């Protein structure tokens, strides 16, 4: 006959993994990775640390689970499209927007390179690459180029946003600071950087990101 769970175990089980992850996401959004501790999380959930450890092994496990919840939602919201190109565009923008809204997601990917958050993106992109008719021996290279662009550019955008927030800048303040610095660079050594200093002040990160995806897609179609 199975033993009845103790009162402490019953309380721990009553707190669901989903509740913990939701509270962790709220803390990460407001305070970043440094603000997420099991002590603060316990206070927010009005419970003991043991109730959290019942579901979550450690902070890395919690960060991965929180990242996975964000990416799973982004993938689900971009699941439709009439063509593989449309699906890729929608997924890319969905992940970009998720990382922009939750800047901590970008750095969290590095904690779980072979786990669910990355796998969700790899699988969705890989499926569309197959539908595009890319030869089997070129599918991984093609998919990885798209994935690297999505995570790399999206992650850099998120990192810029975190840096601006840490320094108390708005996005326009941040861009103005960078543009002003670039406009003063040596005109011979940094001719290109100086030439884009002015448009940098008003450029659209999301539009630039989508333009990069289009360049890759054109390359796939041409090949």
BELURMO-V484232 format. One record per backbone hydrogen bond with DSSP energy under -0.5 kcal/mol. CO is the residue of the C=O (numbers start at 0). NH is the residue of the N-H. E is the energy in kcal/mol with one decimal. If there is no record, write none. Layout:
CO&NH&E + CO&NH&E
//
This chain:
5&9&-2.4 + 6&10&-2.0 + 7&11&-2.1 + 8&12&-2.5 + 9&13&-1.8 + 10&14&-1.1 + 13&15&-0.7 + 15&19&-1.8 + 16&20&-2.5 + 17&21&-2.4 + 18&22&-2.2 + 19&23&-2.4 + 20&24&-2.5 + 21&25&-1.8 + 22&26&-2.0 + 23&27&-2.8 + 24&28&-2.6 + 25&29&-1.6 + 26&30&-3.1 + 26&31&-0.5 + 27&31&-1.9 + 31&34&-0.9 + 32&35&-1.4 + 34&36&-0.9 + 36&40&-2.7 + 37&41&-2.3 + 38&42&-2.0 + 39&43&-2.3 + 40&44&-2.1 + 41&45&-0.6 + 41&46&-2.3 + 42&45&-0.6 + 47&50&-0.9 + 47&51&-0.8 + 48&51&-0.6 + 48&52&-2.6 + 49&53&-1.2 + 51&54&-1.7 + 51&55&-2.7 + 57&61&-2.0 + 58&62&-2.9 + 59&63&-2.5 + 60&64&-2.2 + 61&65&-2.5 + 62&66&-2.6 + 63&67&-2.6 + 64&68&-1.9 + 65&69&-1.7 + 66&70&-2.6 + 67&71&-3.0 + 68&72&-1.6 + 69&73&-2.0 + 70&74&-2.8 + 71&75&-2.3 + 72&76&-2.3 + 73&77&-0.8 + 74&77&-0.6 + 75&78&-1.2 + 82&86&-2.0 + 83&87&-2.5 + 84&88&-2.7 + 85&89&-2.6 + 86&90&-2.8 + 87&91&-2.8 + 88&92&-2.6 + 89&93&-2.4 + 90&94&-2.7 + 91&95&-2.5 + 92&96&-2.9 + 93&97&-2.1 + 94&98&-2.5 + 95&99&-2.1 + 96&100&-2.5 + 97&101&-2.2 + 101&104&-2.4 + 102&105&-0.7 + 102&106&-0.5 + 103&107&-1.4 + 104&108&-1.4 + 106&109&-0.7 + 107&110&-1.7 + 107&111&-0.6 + 108&111&-1.2 + 111&114&-1.5 + 111&117&-0.6 + 114&117&-0.6 + 114&118&-2.3 + 115&119&-2.6 + 116&120&-1.0 + 117&121&-2.7 + 118&122&-2.8 + 119&123&-1.9 + 120&124&-2.6 + 121&125&-2.7 + 122&126&-2.2 + 123&127&-1.5 + 124&128&-2.2 + 125&129&-1.9 + 126&130&-1.9 + 127&131&-1.8 + 128&133&-1.6 + 129&132&-1.8 + 134&137&-2.0 + 134&138&-0.7 + 135&138&-1.0 + 135&139&-0.5 + 137&141&-2.1 + 138&142&-2.9 + 139&143&-3.1 + 140&144&-1.6 + 141&145&-1.7 + 142&146&-2.8 + 143&147&-2.9 + 144&148&-1.9 + 145&149&-2.7 + 146&150&-2.9 + 147&151&-2.4 + 148&152&-2.5 + 148&153&-0.6 + 149&153&-1.7 + 150&154&-2.1 + 151&155&-2.2 + 152&156&-2.4 + 153&157&-2.1 + 154&158&-2.6 + 155&159&-2.5 + 156&160&-1.9 + 157&161&-2.3 + 158&162&-2.5 + 159&163&-2.5 + 160&164&-2.3 + 161&165&-2.6 + 162&166&-1.9 + 163&168&-3.5 + 164&167&-1.0 + 169&173&-2.4 + 170&174&-2.7 + 171&175&-2.3 + 172&176&-2.2 + 173&177&-2.2 + 174&178&-3.0 + 175&179&-2.4 + 176&180&-1.8 + 177&181&-2.6 + 178&182&-2.2 + 180&183&-1.0 + 181&184&-1.6 + 185&189&-2.6 + 187&190&-0.5 + 189&193&-2.2 + 190&194&-1.6 + 191&195&-1.3 + 193&196&-1.0 + 195&199&-1.8 + 196&200&-0.7 + 197&200&-1.3 + 198&201&-1.0 + 198&202&-0.8 + 202&204&-0.7 + 203&207&-2.4 + 204&208&-2.3 + 205&209&-2.4 + 206&210&-2.1 + 207&211&-1.8 + 208&212&-1.8 + 209&213&-2.2 + 210&214&-1.8 + 211&215&-1.9 + 212&216&-2.5 + 213&217&-2.6 + 214&218&-1.9 + 215&219&-2.1 + 216&220&-2.6 + 217&221&-2.6 + 218&222&-2.0
//
